[in-house]
Amino acid sequence: MINVNEYFEGAVKSLAYTSAEGKSTIGVIESGAYEFGTSSHETMVVIEGELVALLPGETEWKSFTNGQSFEVPANSSFKVKASAQTSYLCKYK
């Protein structure tokens, strides 16, 4: 089953699905700044565009572009900024 998720008044939308590799979402983030909380370990892969992220325990923002990824531990939060529409794949463990 594919589930539709919408956050931040529609500025972030994703489709959630389960494959042989586990649970994932694929989505698009509108330009803006957002903070997300995690309940599971996440690996976020930027498909197209750029996300600038402030990861848990870090003090500096880091840029991630096409094909690059970052990981976020379970039960934490992270911030991202996008200057244009950006697509991503998020894999959960």
N, C-alpha and C positions, 0 to 999 in steps of 0.2 A: 504494500500500500504506500502511496506517495502522500505525504502530508504537507500542507502549505503553511509556512510560518511568516508572520509579519510583525515587525518591531518598529519602535520609534515613529509611530503614526504613518507607517508605510514606507519610510525611508530605507528600510532594510527588509528584503524579502528573500525567502529561501524555500527550496523544496527538500524535504527530508525523505530519505529512503534507506533501505537496508540491502546490502549486497553480500556476497560471499566473504568480503573483507570486513564487514561490520556496518555500523551505522554511520551515515554521512549526511551532510547537507550541501547543496550547491545554491549559491545565491548572488545577489547584487546589492551593493551598498551605494546609496546616493552620496554626493559630496556632503561633508559635514564631519562632526566629531561625535563619537559614541563610546559608551562603556558597557562591556558585556561581562556577565558572571558565568562561571563554569560549574557544572556538577560532575563532569568527567574530564579526563585528559583530552585535549584537543590539539590536532595538527591542522593549521590553517594554511592553505596553499593559494596564493594569488594567481588567478587564471589570466586576467587582463586588467591592466591599470596599475595603481599603486596604493598600498596601505602603509601609513606611517603608524607604528605601534609603540605603545609604552607597556612593556610586559611586566608581570609581577616581579618585584624585587629589583627592577631596573630603575635608573634615574634619567636615562637618556632615551629619547625617541629614536627608533630605527626604521628605515625605509625598506619595504619589501615590494618587488615588482614581479612581472610575468614569470611564473615558474618557481619563484622563491617561496619559502615556507617558514613558519615559526610554530613553536609548541607552547602550550599553556597548561600548567598542571590543573588537576581537578580541584574543585572548591576554592577557586581564586577568581580574580577579575583582571581585565586588561582593557586598555583604551586604544581606539584606532581613530585615525583621521584619513579622510579621502578628499582629494581636491576635484575629482571627477568620478563618474560612475565606475565602480570597480567590481569585478566578479571574482568569486572565491569558491573553493571547495574546502569544507571542514570535515575532517575525519575524527571520530570519537573512539576512545578506548575504554 
